[in-house]
Amino acid sequence: MVKKENEQAFEVVPVPADVLPCPFCGSVAKIVVLGQAEDSGNVYGGVCTSCFSVGKPCITPMEAAFYWNTRVKK
């Protein structure tokens, strides 16, 4: 994967739910692996593909999609 200068690389995780657009800029959002937790494995969250806004860190991709989709829109 080729990255642009300020672009971050995240592992996109498929979820069986719709992920709403970014509430800040309206761009497409994906559920991704944000990192690793020592005791629980992967940490997931919603991330905007344009402004890179990040949602609440969660322990499952479905939980991350739920929290991303329930954020307050501006």
PDB file of N, CA, C and O in Angstrom:
ATOM      1  N   MET A   1       0.847  -1.176   0.000  1.00  0.00           N
ATOM      2  CA  MET A   1       0.000   0.000   0.000  1.00  0.00           C
ATOM      3  C   MET A   1       0.893   1.240   0.000  1.00  0.00           C
ATOM      4  O   MET A   1       1.843   1.328   0.779  1.00  0.00           O
ATOM      5  N   VAL A   2       0.590   2.176  -0.858  1.00  0.00           N
ATOM      6  CA  VAL A   2       1.327   3.431  -0.922  1.00  0.00           C
ATOM      7  C   VAL A   2       0.593   4.459  -0.081  1.00  0.00           C
ATOM      8  O   VAL A   2      -0.619   4.632  -0.203  1.00  0.00           O
ATOM      9  N   LYS A   3       1.348   5.143   0.778  1.00  0.00           N
ATOM     10  CA  LYS A   3       0.748   6.156   1.645  1.00  0.00           C
ATOM     11  C   LYS A   3       1.175   7.534   1.185  1.00  0.00           C
ATOM     12  O   LYS A   3       2.314   7.727   0.759  1.00  0.00           O
ATOM     13  N   LYS A   4       0.265   8.495   1.268  1.00  0.00           N
ATOM     14  CA  LYS A   4       0.601   9.891   1.036  1.00  0.00           C
ATOM     15  C   LYS A   4       1.263  10.441   2.286  1.00  0.00           C
ATOM     16  O   LYS A   4       1.264   9.779   3.324  1.00  0.00           O
ATOM     17  N   GLU A   5       1.819  11.628   2.208  1.00  0.00           N
ATOM     18  CA  GLU A   5       2.626  12.180   3.296  1.00  0.00           C
ATOM     19  C   GLU A   5       1.944  12.156   4.658  1.00  0.00           C
ATOM     20  O   GLU A   5       2.548  11.674   5.616  1.00  0.00           O
ATOM     21  N   ASN A   6       0.722  12.648   4.789  1.00  0.00           N
ATOM     22  CA  ASN A   6       0.043  12.721   6.082  1.00  0.00           C
ATOM     23  C   ASN A   6      -0.986  11.617   6.283  1.00  0.00           C
ATOM     24  O   ASN A   6      -1.792  11.693   7.211  1.00  0.00           O
ATOM     25  N   GLU A   7      -0.976  10.615   5.451  1.00  0.00           N
ATOM     26  CA  GLU A   7      -1.967   9.544   5.516  1.00  0.00           C
ATOM     27  C   GLU A   7      -1.506   8.450   6.475  1.00  0.00           C
ATOM     28  O   GLU A   7      -0.336   8.068   6.471  1.00  0.00           O
ATOM     29  N   GLN A   8      -2.426   7.950   7.292  1.00  0.00           N
ATOM     30  CA  GLN A   8      -2.120   6.862   8.204  1.00  0.00           C
ATOM     31  C   GLN A   8      -2.648   5.562   7.613  1.00  0.00           C
ATOM     32  O   GLN A   8      -3.675   5.555   6.935  1.00  0.00           O
ATOM     33  N   ALA A   9      -1.953   4.476   7.867  1.00  0.00           N
ATOM     34  CA  ALA A   9      -2.389   3.168   7.379  1.00  0.00           C
ATOM     35  C   ALA A   9      -3.080   2.420   8.510  1.00  0.00           C
ATOM     36  O   ALA A   9      -2.500   2.231   9.579  1.00  0.00           O
ATOM     37  N   PHE A  10      -4.322   1.995   8.276  1.00  0.00           N
ATOM     38  CA  PHE A  10      -5.093   1.227   9.244  1.00  0.00           C
ATOM     39  C   PHE A  10      -5.544  -0.053   8.572  1.00  0.00           C
ATOM     40  O   PHE A  10      -5.788  -0.069   7.365  1.00  0.00           O
ATOM     41  N   GLU A  11      -5.656  -1.121   9.336  1.00  0.00           N
ATOM     42  CA  GLU A  11      -6.220  -2.360   8.829  1.00  0.00           C
ATOM     43  C   GLU A  11      -7.739  -2.254   8.904  1.00  0.00           C
ATOM     44  O   GLU A  11      -8.306  -2.196   9.995  1.00  0.00           O
ATOM     45  N   VAL A  12      -8.402  -2.230   7.745  1.00  0.00           N
ATOM     46  CA  VAL A  12      -9.864  -2.119   7.686  1.00  0.00           C
ATOM     47  C   VAL A  12     -10.479  -3.470   8.033  1.00  0.00           C
ATOM     48  O   VAL A  12     -10.019  -4.511   7.565  1.00  0.00           O
ATOM     49  N   VAL A  13     -11.520  -3.440   8.856  1.00  0.00           N
ATOM     50  CA  VAL A  13     -12.189  -4.645   9.336  1.00  0.00           C
ATOM     51  C   VAL A  13     -13.609  -4.659   8.786  1.00  0.00           C
ATOM     52  O   VAL A  13     -14.353  -3.698   8.988  1.00  0.00           O
ATOM     53  N   PRO A  14     -14.007  -5.742   8.086  1.00  0.00           N
ATOM     54  CA  PRO A  14     -15.390  -5.812   7.617  1.00  0.00           C
ATOM     55  C   PRO A  14     -16.344  -6.040   8.786  1.00  0.00           C
ATOM     56  O   PRO A  14     -16.054  -6.817   9.696  1.00  0.00           O
ATOM     57  N   VAL A  15     -17.482  -5.357   8.748  1.00  0.00           N
ATOM     58  CA  VAL A  15     -18.522  -5.557   9.761  1.00  0.00           C
ATOM     59  C   VAL A  15     -19.856  -5.748   9.049  1.00  0.00           C
ATOM     60  O   VAL A  15     -20.087  -5.146   8.000  1.00  0.00           O
ATOM     61  N   PRO A  16     -20.744  -6.586   9.610  1.00  0.00           N
ATOM     62  CA  PRO A  16     -22.041  -6.829   8.975  1.00  0.00           C
ATOM     63  C   PRO A  16     -23.061  -5.743   9.328  1.00  0.00           C
ATOM     64  O   PRO A  16     -24.223  -6.041   9.603  1.00  0.00           O
ATOM     65  N   ALA A  17     -22.626  -4.505   9.318  1.00  0.00           N
ATOM     66  CA  ALA A  17     -23.513  -3.388   9.624  1.00  0.00           C
ATOM     67  C   ALA A  17     -23.085  -2.194   8.784  1.00  0.00           C
ATOM     68  O   ALA A  17     -21.921  -2.086   8.399  1.00  0.00           O
ATOM     69  N   ASP A  18     -24.012  -1.310   8.503  1.00  0.00           N
ATOM     70  CA  ASP A  18     -23.662  -0.088   7.791  1.00  0.00           C
ATOM     71  C   ASP A  18     -22.886   0.821   8.725  1.00  0.00           C
ATOM     72  O   ASP A  18     -23.199   0.930   9.911  1.00  0.00           O
ATOM     73  N   VAL A  19     -21.869   1.471   8.176  1.00  0.00           N
ATOM     74  CA  VAL A  19     -21.099   2.453   8.931  1.00  0.00           C
ATOM     75  C   VAL A  19     -21.457   3.813   8.336  1.00  0.00           C
ATOM     76  O   VAL A  19     -21.231   4.065   7.152  1.00  0.00           O
ATOM     77  N   LEU A  20     -22.013   4.678   9.166  1.00  0.00           N
ATOM     78  CA  LEU A  20     -22.463   5.984   8.696  1.00  0.00           C
ATOM     79  C   LEU A  20     -21.293   6.878   8.317  1.00  0.00           C
ATOM     80  O   LEU A  20     -20.176   6.672   8.793  1.00  0.00           O
ATOM     81  N   PRO A  21     -21.539   7.878   7.458  1.00  0.00           N
ATOM     82  CA  PRO A  21     -20.473   8.821   7.101  1.00  0.00           C
ATOM     83  C   PRO A  21     -19.976   9.591   8.316  1.00  0.00           C
ATOM     84  O   PRO A  21     -20.629   9.623   9.359  1.00  0.00           O
ATOM     85  N   CYS A  22     -18.827  10.202   8.167  1.00  0.00           N
ATOM     86  CA  CYS A  22     -18.230  11.000   9.237  1.00  0.00           C
ATOM     87  C   CYS A  22     -19.170  12.134   9.627  1.00  0.00           C
ATOM     88  O   CYS A  22     -19.660  12.852   8.756  1.00  0.00           O
ATOM     89  N   PRO A  23     -19.432  12.307  10.929  1.00  0.00           N
ATOM     90  CA  PRO A  23     -20.324  13.384  11.366  1.00  0.00           C
ATOM     91  C   PRO A  23     -19.671  14.768  11.264  1.00  0.00           C
ATOM     92  O   PRO A  23     -20.353  15.784  11.399  1.00  0.00           O
ATOM     93  N   PHE A  24     -18.376  14.810  11.031  1.00  0.00           N
ATOM     94  CA  PHE A  24     -17.679  16.090  10.961  1.00  0.00           C
ATOM     95  C   PHE A  24     -17.533  16.598   9.526  1.00  0.00           C
ATOM     96  O   PHE A  24     -17.775  17.774   9.254  1.00  0.00           O
ATOM     97  N   CYS A  25     -17.132  15.701   8.599  1.00  0.00           N
ATOM     98  CA  CYS A  25     -16.900  16.156   7.220  1.00  0.00           C
ATOM     99  C   CYS A  25     -17.792  15.472   6.197  1.00  0.00           C
ATOM    100  O   CYS A  25     -17.825  15.891   5.040  1.00  0.00           O
ATOM    101  N   GLY A  26     -18.528  14.415   6.597  1.00  0.00           N
ATOM    102  CA  GLY A  26     -19.444  13.727   5.696  1.00  0.00           C
ATOM    103  C   GLY A  26     -18.805  12.676   4.809  1.00  0.00           C
ATOM    104  O   GLY A  26     -19.488  12.088   3.970  1.00  0.00           O
ATOM    105  N   SER A  27     -17.514  12.421   4.969  1.00  0.00           N
ATOM    106  CA  SER A  27     -16.820  11.435   4.138  1.00  0.00           C
ATOM    107  C   SER A  27     -17.076  10.009   4.619  1.00  0.00           C
ATOM    108  O   SER A  27     -17.666   9.796   5.678  1.00  0.00           O
ATOM    109  N   VAL A  28     -16.630   9.046   3.836  1.00  0.00           N
ATOM    110  CA  VAL A  28     -16.771   7.630   4.149  1.00  0.00           C
ATOM    111  C   VAL A  28     -15.962   7.301   5.398  1.00  0.00           C
ATOM    112  O   VAL A  28     -14.858   7.811   5.591  1.00  0.00           O
ATOM    113  N   ALA A  29     -16.524   6.446   6.237  1.00  0.00           N
ATOM    114  CA  ALA A  29     -15.829   5.972   7.436  1.00  0.00           C
ATOM    115  C   ALA A  29     -15.710   4.461   7.375  1.00  0.00           C
ATOM    116  O   ALA A  29     -16.538   3.790   6.758  1.00  0.00           O
ATOM    117  N   LYS A  30     -14.691   3.931   8.009  1.00  0.00           N
ATOM    118  CA  LYS A  30     -14.443   2.494   8.070  1.00  0.00           C
ATOM    119  C   LYS A  30     -14.181   2.098   9.518  1.00  0.00           C
ATOM    120  O   LYS A  30     -13.776   2.923  10.337  1.00  0.00           O
ATOM    121  N   ILE A  31     -14.416   0.830   9.821  1.00  0.00           N
ATOM    122  CA  ILE A  31     -14.027   0.277  11.114  1.00  0.00           C
ATOM    123  C   ILE A  31     -12.650  -0.342  10.917  1.00  0.00           C
ATOM    124  O   ILE A  31     -12.437  -1.137  10.002  1.00  0.00           O
ATOM    125  N   VAL A  32     -11.718   0.035  11.790  1.00  0.00           N
ATOM    126  CA  VAL A  32     -10.328  -0.378  11.626  1.00  0.00           C
ATOM    127  C   VAL A  32      -9.749  -0.889  12.945  1.00  0.00           C
ATOM    128  O   VAL A  32     -10.322  -0.688  14.016  1.00  0.00           O
ATOM    129  N   VAL A  33      -8.606  -1.549  12.839  1.00  0.00           N
ATOM    130  CA  VAL A  33      -7.841  -1.925  14.016  1.00  0.00           C
ATOM    131  C   VAL A  33      -7.028  -0.702  14.422  1.00  0.00           C
ATOM    132  O   VAL A  33      -6.165  -0.241  13.674  1.00  0.00           O
ATOM    133  N   LEU A  34      -7.314  -0.178  15.619  1.00  0.00           N
ATOM    134  CA  LEU A  34      -6.593   0.998  16.108  1.00  0.00           C
ATOM    135  C   LEU A  34      -5.266   0.618  16.749  1.00  0.00           C
ATOM    136  O   LEU A  34      -4.323   1.410  16.749  1.00  0.00           O
ATOM    137  N   GLY A  35      -5.190  -0.581  17.290  1.00  0.00           N
ATOM    138  CA  GLY A  35      -3.971  -1.024  17.969  1.00  0.00           C
ATOM    139  C   GLY A  35      -4.226  -2.303  18.732  1.00  0.00           C
ATOM    140  O   GLY A  35      -5.218  -2.997  18.508  1.00  0.00           O
ATOM    141  N   GLN A  36      -3.321  -2.600  19.630  1.00  0.00           N
ATOM    142  CA  GLN A  36      -3.402  -3.818  20.432  1.00  0.00           C
ATOM    143  C   GLN A  36      -3.512  -3.449  21.908  1.00  0.00           C
ATOM    144  O   GLN A  36      -2.845  -2.529  22.380  1.00  0.00           O
ATOM    145  N   ALA A  37      -4.355  -4.171  22.625  1.00  0.00           N
ATOM    146  CA  ALA A  37      -4.436  -4.046  24.078  1.00  0.00           C
ATOM    147  C   ALA A  37      -3.710  -5.245  24.677  1.00  0.00           C
ATOM    148  O   ALA A  37      -3.812  -6.356  24.158  1.00  0.00           O
ATOM    149  N   GLU A  38      -2.999  -5.031  25.736  1.00  0.00           N
ATOM    150  CA  GLU A  38      -2.210  -6.112  26.344  1.00  0.00           C
ATOM    151  C   GLU A  38      -3.051  -7.317  26.739  1.00  0.00           C
ATOM    152  O   GLU A  38      -2.629  -8.458  26.552  1.00  0.00           O
ATOM    153  N   ASP A  39      -4.235  -7.070  27.285  1.00  0.00           N
ATOM    154  CA  ASP A  39      -5.028  -8.164  27.820  1.00  0.00           C
ATOM    155  C   ASP A  39      -6.164  -8.642  26.928  1.00  0.00           C
ATOM    156  O   ASP A  39      -6.698  -9.727  27.158  1.00  0.00           O
ATOM    157  N   SER A  40      -6.555  -7.860  25.907  1.00  0.00           N
ATOM    158  CA  SER A  40      -7.738  -8.255  25.135  1.00  0.00           C
ATOM    159  C   SER A  40      -7.522  -8.338  23.624  1.00  0.00           C
ATOM    160  O   SER A  40      -8.494  -8.534  22.895  1.00  0.00           O
ATOM    161  N   GLY A  41      -6.322  -8.203  23.132  1.00  0.00           N
ATOM    162  CA  GLY A  41      -6.080  -8.318  21.695  1.00  0.00           C
ATOM    163  C   GLY A  41      -6.318  -7.001  20.974  1.00  0.00           C
ATOM    164  O   GLY A  41      -5.967  -5.936  21.483  1.00  0.00           O
ATOM    165  N   ASN A  42      -6.912  -7.074  19.796  1.00  0.00           N
ATOM    166  CA  ASN A  42      -7.115  -5.878  18.977  1.00  0.00           C
ATOM    167  C   ASN A  42      -8.080  -4.887  19.619  1.00  0.00           C
ATOM    168  O   ASN A  42      -8.988  -5.267  20.357  1.00  0.00           O
ATOM    169  N   VAL A  43      -7.863  -3.615  19.320  1.00  0.00           N
ATOM    170  CA  VAL A  43      -8.766  -2.533  19.701  1.00  0.00           C
ATOM    171  C   VAL A  43      -9.271  -1.927  18.400  1.00  0.00           C
ATOM    172  O   VAL A  43      -8.475  -1.587  17.525  1.00  0.00           O
ATOM    173  N   TYR A  44     -10.597  -1.788  18.264  1.00  0.00           N
ATOM    174  CA  TYR A  44     -11.225  -1.334  17.033  1.00  0.00           C
ATOM    175  C   TYR A  44     -11.850   0.044  17.215  1.00  0.00           C
ATOM    176  O   TYR A  44     -12.157   0.463  18.331  1.00  0.00           O
ATOM    177  N   GLY A  45     -12.029   0.733  16.104  1.00  0.00           N
ATOM    178  CA  GLY A  45     -12.710   2.017  16.150  1.00  0.00           C
ATOM    179  C   GLY A  45     -13.098   2.471  14.763  1.00  0.00           C
ATOM    180  O   GLY A  45     -12.562   1.987  13.766  1.00  0.00           O
ATOM    181  N   GLY A  46     -14.032   3.403  14.703  1.00  0.00           N
ATOM    182  CA  GLY A  46     -14.400   4.013  13.436  1.00  0.00           C
ATOM    183  C   GLY A  46     -13.404   5.117  13.104  1.00  0.00           C
ATOM    184  O   GLY A  46     -12.978   5.869  13.980  1.00  0.00           O
ATOM    185  N   VAL A  47     -13.041   5.206  11.829  1.00  0.00           N
ATOM    186  CA  VAL A  47     -12.108   6.242  11.375  1.00  0.00           C
ATOM    187  C   VAL A  47     -12.618   6.808  10.058  1.00  0.00           C
ATOM    188  O   VAL A  47     -12.994   6.061   9.155  1.00  0.00           O
ATOM    189  N   CYS A  48     -12.628   8.133   9.955  1.00  0.00           N
ATOM    190  CA  CYS A  48     -12.995   8.803   8.710  1.00  0.00           C
ATOM    191  C   CYS A  48     -11.844   8.657   7.718  1.00  0.00           C
ATOM    192  O   CYS A  48     -10.682   8.827   8.088  1.00  0.00           O
ATOM    193  N   THR A  49     -12.155   8.347   6.473  1.00  0.00           N
ATOM    194  CA  THR A  49     -11.119   8.171   5.461  1.00  0.00           C
ATOM    195  C   THR A  49     -10.616   9.495   4.897  1.00  0.00           C
ATOM    196  O   THR A  49      -9.679   9.515   4.099  1.00  0.00           O
ATOM    197  N   SER A  50     -11.231  10.594   5.306  1.00  0.00           N
ATOM    198  CA  SER A  50     -10.810  11.905   4.805  1.00  0.00           C
ATOM    199  C   SER A  50     -10.146  12.749   5.891  1.00  0.00           C
ATOM    200  O   SER A  50      -8.994  13.156   5.738  1.00  0.00           O
ATOM    201  N   CYS A  51     -10.859  13.014   6.983  1.00  0.00           N
ATOM    202  CA  CYS A  51     -10.312  13.886   8.031  1.00  0.00           C
ATOM    203  C   CYS A  51      -9.656  13.089   9.163  1.00  0.00           C
ATOM    204  O   CYS A  51      -9.064  13.675  10.070  1.00  0.00           O
ATOM    205  N   PHE A  52      -9.757  11.762   9.113  1.00  0.00           N
ATOM    206  CA  PHE A  52      -9.161  10.847  10.094  1.00  0.00           C
ATOM    207  C   PHE A  52      -9.680  11.038  11.513  1.00  0.00           C
ATOM    208  O   PHE A  52      -8.967  10.763  12.478  1.00  0.00           O
ATOM    209  N   SER A  53     -10.917  11.508  11.643  1.00  0.00           N
ATOM    210  CA  SER A  53     -11.569  11.554  12.939  1.00  0.00           C
ATOM    211  C   SER A  53     -11.709  10.112  13.432  1.00  0.00           C
ATOM    212  O   SER A  53     -12.011   9.214  12.647  1.00  0.00           O
ATOM    213  N   VAL A  54     -11.491   9.893  14.716  1.00  0.00           N
ATOM    214  CA  VAL A  54     -11.506   8.540  15.281  1.00  0.00           C
ATOM    215  C   VAL A  54     -12.589   8.432  16.341  1.00  0.00           C
ATOM    216  O   VAL A  54     -12.749   9.317  17.181  1.00  0.00           O
ATOM    217  N   GLY A  55     -13.334   7.326  16.286  1.00  0.00           N
ATOM    218  CA  GLY A  55     -14.377   7.070  17.273  1.00  0.00           C
ATOM    219  C   GLY A  55     -13.837   6.388  18.510  1.00  0.00           C
ATOM    220  O   GLY A  55     -12.629   6.200  18.655  1.00  0.00           O
ATOM    221  N   LYS A  56     -14.735   6.021  19.394  1.00  0.00           N
ATOM    222  CA  LYS A  56     -14.402   5.386  20.671  1.00  0.00           C
ATOM    223  C   LYS A  56     -13.682   4.051  20.450  1.00  0.00           C
ATOM    224  O   LYS A  56     -14.150   3.236  19.655  1.00  0.00           O
ATOM    225  N   PRO A  57     -12.568   3.809  21.126  1.00  0.00           N
ATOM    226  CA  PRO A  57     -11.900   2.505  21.049  1.00  0.00           C
ATOM    227  C   PRO A  57     -12.784   1.418  21.671  1.00  0.00           C
ATOM    228  O   PRO A  57     -13.332   1.603  22.757  1.00  0.00           O
ATOM    229  N   CYS A  58     -12.917   0.283  20.973  1.00  0.00           N
ATOM    230  CA  CYS A  58     -13.800  -0.799  21.412  1.00  0.00           C
ATOM    231  C   CYS A  58     -13.095  -2.143  21.263  1.00  0.00           C
ATOM    232  O   CYS A  58     -12.089  -2.253  20.562  1.00  0.00           O
ATOM    233  N   ILE A  59     -13.635  -3.166  21.933  1.00  0.00           N
ATOM    234  CA  ILE A  59     -12.997  -4.478  21.871  1.00  0.00           C
ATOM    235  C   ILE A  59     -13.521  -5.363  20.738  1.00  0.00           C
ATOM    236  O   ILE A  59     -12.924  -6.399  20.446  1.00  0.00           O
ATOM    237  N   THR A  60     -14.640  -4.970  20.085  1.00  0.00           N
ATOM    238  CA  THR A  60     -15.131  -5.717  18.930  1.00  0.00           C
ATOM    239  C   THR A  60     -15.441  -4.756  17.791  1.00  0.00           C
ATOM    240  O   THR A  60     -15.759  -3.593  18.037  1.00  0.00           O
ATOM    241  N   PRO A  61     -15.354  -5.228  16.543  1.00  0.00           N
ATOM    242  CA  PRO A  61     -15.702  -4.368  15.411  1.00  0.00           C
ATOM    243  C   PRO A  61     -17.164  -3.914  15.424  1.00  0.00           C
ATOM    244  O   PRO A  61     -17.463  -2.779  15.053  1.00  0.00           O
ATOM    245  N   MET A  62     -18.077  -4.799  15.851  1.00  0.00           N
ATOM    246  CA  MET A  62     -19.499  -4.421  15.893  1.00  0.00           C
ATOM    247  C   MET A  62     -19.753  -3.335  16.927  1.00  0.00           C
ATOM    248  O   MET A  62     -20.545  -2.425  16.683  1.00  0.00           O
ATOM    249  N   GLU A  63     -19.093  -3.415  18.079  1.00  0.00           N
ATOM    250  CA  GLU A  63     -19.227  -2.382  19.098  1.00  0.00           C
ATOM    251  C   GLU A  63     -18.689  -1.046  18.551  1.00  0.00           C
ATOM    252  O   GLU A  63     -19.277   0.008  18.793  1.00  0.00           O
ATOM    253  N   ALA A  64     -17.582  -1.099  17.823  1.00  0.00           N
ATOM    254  CA  ALA A  64     -17.008   0.113  17.233  1.00  0.00           C
ATOM    255  C   ALA A  64     -17.977   0.734  16.224  1.00  0.00           C
ATOM    256  O   ALA A  64     -18.136   1.954  16.185  1.00  0.00           O
ATOM    257  N   ALA A  65     -18.626  -0.108  15.403  1.00  0.00           N
ATOM    258  CA  ALA A  65     -19.612   0.395  14.439  1.00  0.00           C
ATOM    259  C   ALA A  65     -20.799   1.020  15.162  1.00  0.00           C
ATOM    260  O   ALA A  65     -21.284   2.075  14.754  1.00  0.00           O
ATOM    261  N   PHE A  66     -21.270   0.385  16.223  1.00  0.00           N
ATOM    262  CA  PHE A  66     -22.388   0.923  16.994  1.00  0.00           C
ATOM    263  C   PHE A  66     -22.053   2.309  17.536  1.00  0.00           C
ATOM    264  O   PHE A  66     -22.834   3.247  17.369  1.00  0.00           O
ATOM    265  N   TYR A  67     -20.899   2.443  18.183  1.00  0.00           N
ATOM    266  CA  TYR A  67     -20.534   3.736  18.755  1.00  0.00           C
ATOM    267  C   TYR A  67     -20.270   4.790  17.687  1.00  0.00           C
ATOM    268  O   TYR A  67     -20.607   5.959  17.876  1.00  0.00           O
ATOM    269  N   TRP A  68     -19.672   4.391  16.568  1.00  0.00           N
ATOM    270  CA  TRP A  68     -19.454   5.348  15.476  1.00  0.00           C
ATOM    271  C   TRP A  68     -20.802   5.861  14.976  1.00  0.00           C
ATOM    272  O   TRP A  68     -20.969   7.061  14.755  1.00  0.00           O
ATOM    273  N   ASN A  69     -21.753   4.965  14.799  1.00  0.00           N
ATOM    274  CA  ASN A  69     -23.056   5.339  14.242  1.00  0.00           C
ATOM    275  C   ASN A  69     -23.925   6.130  15.208  1.00  0.00           C
ATOM    276  O   ASN A  69     -24.902   6.744  14.779  1.00  0.00           O
ATOM    277  N   THR A  70     -23.606   6.135  16.486  1.00  0.00           N
ATOM    278  CA  THR A  70     -24.440   6.871  17.446  1.00  0.00           C
ATOM    279  C   THR A  70     -23.797   8.181  17.904  1.00  0.00           C
ATOM    280  O   THR A  70     -24.300   8.818  18.829  1.00  0.00           O
ATOM    281  N   ARG A  71     -22.711   8.587  17.280  1.00  0.00           N
ATOM    282  CA  ARG A  71     -22.093   9.878  17.631  1.00  0.00           C
ATOM    283  C   ARG A  71     -22.975  11.022  17.197  1.00  0.00           C
ATOM    284  O   ARG A  71     -23.706  10.925  16.212  1.00  0.00           O
ATOM    285  N   VAL A  72     -22.899  12.082  17.927  1.00  0.00           N
ATOM    286  CA  VAL A  72     -23.708  13.265  17.622  1.00  0.00           C
ATOM    287  C   VAL A  72     -23.158  13.956  16.384  1.00  0.00           C
ATOM    288  O   VAL A  72     -21.955  14.196  16.279  1.00  0.00           O
ATOM    289  N   LYS A  73     -24.049  14.277  15.444  1.00  0.00           N
ATOM    290  CA  LYS A  73     -23.626  14.980  14.242  1.00  0.00           C
ATOM    291  C   LYS A  73     -23.561  16.471  14.527  1.00  0.00           C
ATOM    292  O   LYS A  73     -24.318  16.992  15.346  1.00  0.00           O
ATOM    293  N   LYS A  74     -22.654  17.149  13.847  1.00  0.00           N
ATOM    294  CA  LYS A  74     -22.522  18.599  14.074  1.00  0.00           C
ATOM    295  C   LYS A  74     -23.629  19.366  13.413  1.00  0.00           C
ATOM    296  O   LYS A  74     -23.671  20.593  13.505  1.00  0.00           O
TER     297      LYS A  74
END
